[in-house]
């Protein structure tokens, strides 16, 4: 399971303008979702793009979906910010 620090949330908010509470609400919603379902993932990606004001290209969306479905998501996301 992921461990998130306040530093992580601060970095995310600085880059995306999305606050910690919004992120935690989305995470709670995701916990109830089937993240191996492509349609669900596409919906989540679109929602995140809308939330951040940064649309995701079809190519990037496909790569994200492939990564999630094939369990290739890095465990230490803090390194990517």
Secondary structure, 3 states (H helix, E strand, C coil): CCCCCHHHHHHHHHHHCCCHHHHHHHHHHHHCCCCCCHHHHHHHHHHHHHHHCCCCCHHHHHHHHHHHHCCCCCCCHHHHC
